[in-house]
């Protein structure tokens, strides 16, 4: 009979080695996922990508790889596409992430002072934002990316000076010094209520922009 080792029963120094191994497997799986779009070609491409992606997910689950930690506050950083994938914010290849932008699942901006290149505001990858953001981005579609980002990170009177990003996430930005009780009460609302309020603000801005253009 073959003995099976369990992480919790190992000596501390061996547990550390096991954690290191898990991180290596996690990094390897992300690199493989990122290359699938490039390497898989022909009519079998969608099936190959699906099979490989599912296999990687099952391997990580069987090894007990921990999911990414959910920050207590929203980060204000912007990430290159390679960093979004490399740091484990999404389980997508670079091409799939850009397609997600086209489908209003995420958004990206052009760095200041540059005419090319894309950066992804990191806050949008913090749960539960990825599950809520799409209908709002659909309303904002067609606006310049700089204005879309400004909408998300600027305080709104209708949200008690919280930004739509904070309202949607139910978390404040890491740069906010304090939250007063009225703002905290809004952040504590159920996700569907927070989404409804952000949608209302987005629709109001969309109408205002249409009036200006008209």
MINULUM-622428 format. One record per residue (C-alpha): x, y negated, z negated; residue number from 0. Coordinates in pm, whole numbers, always signed. Layout:
<sites>
{{X, Y, Z}, NUM}
...
</sites>
This chain:
<sites>
{{+0, +0, +0}, 0}
{{+132, -344, +90}, 1}
{{+135, -601, -190}, 2}
{{-30, -933, -106}, 3}
{{+123, -1249, -252}, 4}
{{-110, -1522, -368}, 5}
{{+7, -1882, -393}, 6}
{{-125, -1932, -749}, 7}
{{+63, -1628, -882}, 8}
{{+404, -1725, -742}, 9}
{{+679, -1881, -949}, 10}
{{+687, -2264, -925}, 11}
{{+998, -2267, -704}, 12}
{{+833, -2020, -464}, 13}
{{+509, -2219, -467}, 14}
{{+710, -2522, -351}, 15}
{{+853, -2318, -65}, 16}
{{+505, -2200, +28}, 17}
{{+377, -2559, +35}, 18}
{{+667, -2649, +262}, 19}
{{+580, -2360, +491}, 20}
{{+219, -2475, +506}, 21}
{{+326, -2825, +603}, 22}
{{+545, -2677, +877}, 23}
{{+253, -2473, +1012}, 24}
{{+31, -2782, +1000}, 25}
{{+284, -2989, +1192}, 26}
{{+334, -2712, +1447}, 27}
{{-39, -2674, +1506}, 28}
{{-75, -3049, +1567}, 29}
{{+208, -3044, +1819}, 30}
{{+49, -2749, +2000}, 31}
{{-289, -2924, +2006}, 32}
{{-131, -3240, +2145}, 33}
{{+25, -3044, +2433}, 34}
{{-285, -2847, +2532}, 35}
{{-424, -3120, +2756}, 36}
{{-95, -3135, +2945}, 37}
{{-25, -2764, +2980}, 38}
{{-373, -2623, +3041}, 39}
{{-471, -2667, +3407}, 40}
{{-718, -2524, +3658}, 41}
{{-1075, -2399, +3619}, 42}
{{-991, -2211, +3297}, 43}
{{-866, -2531, +3128}, 44}
{{-1173, -2601, +2904}, 45}
{{-1190, -2239, +2786}, 46}
{{-817, -2223, +2710}, 47}
{{-824, -2547, +2514}, 48}
{{-1128, -2431, +2316}, 49}
{{-973, -2091, +2236}, 50}
{{-639, -2236, +2133}, 51}
{{-796, -2508, +1920}, 52}
{{-1020, -2259, +1739}, 53}
{{-725, -2027, +1681}, 54}
{{-523, -2308, +1525}, 55}
{{-812, -2409, +1299}, 56}
{{-858, -2048, +1185}, 57}
{{-485, -2009, +1119}, 58}
{{-475, -2320, +902}, 59}
{{-787, -2210, +715}, 60}
{{-646, -1862, +649}, 61}
{{-324, -2010, +512}, 62}
{{-513, -2246, +287}, 63}
{{-367, -2561, +438}, 64}
{{-515, -2855, +247}, 65}
{{-726, -3112, +434}, 66}
{{-596, -3471, +460}, 67}
{{-661, -3675, +147}, 68}
{{-939, -3931, +164}, 69}
{{-809, -4271, +52}, 70}
{{-996, -4453, -225}, 71}
{{-966, -4777, -23}, 72}
{{-955, -4851, +347}, 73}
{{-611, -4896, +504}, 74}
{{-550, -5214, +704}, 75}
{{-275, -5066, +920}, 76}
{{-295, -4999, +1293}, 77}
{{-151, -4676, +1428}, 78}
{{-3, -4564, +1757}, 79}
{{-188, -4272, +1911}, 80}
{{+102, -4041, +1826}, 81}
{{+77, -4145, +1460}, 82}
{{-299, -4088, +1449}, 83}
{{-242, -3729, +1559}, 84}
{{+88, -3668, +1382}, 85}
{{-46, -3784, +1045}, 86}
{{-351, -3560, +1079}, 87}
{{-621, -3826, +1096}, 88}
{{-796, -3639, +1381}, 89}
{{-788, -3287, +1525}, 90}
{{-760, -3411, +1884}, 91}
{{-499, -3435, +2156}, 92}
{{-394, -3778, +2281}, 93}
{{-607, -3743, +2593}, 94}
{{-907, -3629, +2388}, 95}
{{-865, -3923, +2149}, 96}
{{-872, -4168, +2438}, 97}
{{-1181, -3993, +2574}, 98}
{{-1339, -4034, +2230}, 99}
{{-1277, -4409, +2263}, 100}
{{-1450, -4407, +2601}, 101}
{{-1745, -4228, +2438}, 102}
{{-1769, -4487, +2157}, 103}
{{-1655, -4247, +1885}, 104}
{{-1351, -4461, +1796}, 105}
{{-1199, -4788, +1914}, 106}
{{-851, -4921, +1979}, 107}
{{-695, -5263, +2029}, 108}
{{-406, -5409, +2229}, 109}
{{-122, -5522, +1999}, 110}
{{-81, -5898, +1961}, 111}
{{+159, -6052, +2208}, 112}
{{+145, -5754, +2442}, 113}
{{-50, -5685, +2758}, 114}
{{-18, -5307, +2744}, 115}
{{-26, -5039, +2476}, 116}
{{-300, -4940, +2232}, 117}
{{-324, -4924, +1856}, 118}
{{-593, -4761, +1645}, 119}
{{-713, -4936, +1326}, 120}
{{-663, -4665, +1064}, 121}
{{-976, -4746, +859}, 122}
{{-1205, -4584, +1117}, 123}
{{-1057, -4238, +1048}, 124}
{{-1143, -4242, +677}, 125}
{{-1447, -4029, +592}, 126}
{{-1738, -4077, +632}, 127}
{{-1670, -4338, +901}, 128}
{{-1613, -4095, +1193}, 129}
{{-1961, -3951, +1133}, 130}
{{-2130, -4293, +1131}, 131}
{{-1946, -4529, +1363}, 132}
{{-2065, -4416, +1709}, 133}
{{-2406, -4590, +1724}, 134}
{{-2249, -4918, +1611}, 135}
{{-1972, -4898, +1871}, 136}
{{-2236, -4826, +2135}, 137}
{{-2397, -5164, +2056}, 138}
{{-2060, -5341, +2071}, 139}
{{-1956, -5170, +2397}, 140}
{{-1849, -5414, +2665}, 141}
{{-1702, -5668, +2427}, 142}
{{-1324, -5730, +2424}, 143}
{{-1147, -5499, +2182}, 144}
{{-1019, -5796, +1982}, 145}
{{-1376, -5911, +1919}, 146}
{{-1487, -5558, +1827}, 147}
{{-1208, -5540, +1571}, 148}
{{-1290, -5888, +1440}, 149}
{{-1652, -5778, +1392}, 150}
{{-1545, -5481, +1182}, 151}
{{-1298, -5657, +952}, 152}
{{-1462, -5997, +899}, 153}
{{-1684, -6069, +601}, 154}
{{-2055, -6105, +684}, 155}
{{-2311, -6318, +501}, 156}
{{-2571, -6047, +556}, 157}
{{-2347, -5797, +373}, 158}
{{-2268, -6021, +75}, 159}
{{-1930, -6109, +228}, 160}
{{-1832, -5746, +274}, 161}
{{-1701, -5657, +619}, 162}
{{-1901, -5413, +834}, 163}
{{-1609, -5169, +805}, 164}
{{-1629, -5173, +425}, 165}
{{-2006, -5141, +434}, 166}
{{-1998, -4846, +670}, 167}
{{-1728, -4663, +474}, 168}
{{-1862, -4742, +128}, 169}
{{-1507, -4849, +35}, 170}
{{-1325, -5181, +17}, 171}
{{-1011, -5265, +211}, 172}
{{-687, -5212, +22}, 173}
{{-614, -5585, +54}, 174}
{{-932, -5694, -126}, 175}
{{-840, -5816, -472}, 176}
{{-1175, -5750, -638}, 177}
{{-1531, -5638, -579}, 178}
{{-1813, -5809, -768}, 179}
{{-2116, -5610, -890}, 180}
{{-2343, -5718, -604}, 181}
{{-2092, -5596, -347}, 182}
{{-2033, -5271, -532}, 183}
{{-2406, -5206, -535}, 184}
{{-2405, -5228, -155}, 185}
{{-2105, -4996, -127}, 186}
{{-2284, -4743, -348}, 187}
{{-2587, -4720, -117}, 188}
{{-2647, -4389, +68}, 189}
{{-2461, -4358, +397}, 190}
{{-2776, -4388, +610}, 191}
{{-2870, -4713, +435}, 192}
{{-2523, -4857, +484}, 193}
{{-2533, -4760, +851}, 194}
{{-2874, -4924, +892}, 195}
{{-2741, -5252, +753}, 196}
{{-2433, -5246, +976}, 197}
{{-2645, -5169, +1281}, 198}
{{-2861, -5472, +1203}, 199}
{{-2553, -5697, +1189}, 200}
{{-2417, -5549, +1513}, 201}
{{-2749, -5602, +1693}, 202}
{{-2762, -5962, +1574}, 203}
{{-2409, -6027, +1703}, 204}
{{-2493, -5857, +2034}, 205}
{{-2795, -6083, +2082}, 206}
{{-2587, -6389, +1991}, 207}
{{-2317, -6297, +2243}, 208}
{{-2584, -6238, +2510}, 209}
{{-2731, -6582, +2442}, 210}
{{-2387, -6742, +2477}, 211}
{{-2320, -6564, +2805}, 212}
{{-2669, -6645, +2930}, 213}
</sites>
